[in-house]
């Protein structure tokens, strides 16, 4: 009779690999991807431009109002 070869598969290493893959997957889920980040940056720049435009429009309107007040004041002085 020939002895039967018993092969013991060590699956502990496989479990570790699976855990590592799951951890990597969770990390990817937590932080936004590079594409999402650059999209957010572009959105932020667009918002900053809109804010600057709104501020300059507001400044222009304030200057026009001040000028109109001055003109009205001059009209009523005479």
Buried (B, 14 or more C-beta within 10 A) or exposed (E): EEEEEEEEEEEEEEEEEEEEEEEEEEEEEEEEEEEEEEEEEEEEEEEEEEEEEEEEEEEEEEEEEEEEEEEEEEEEEE
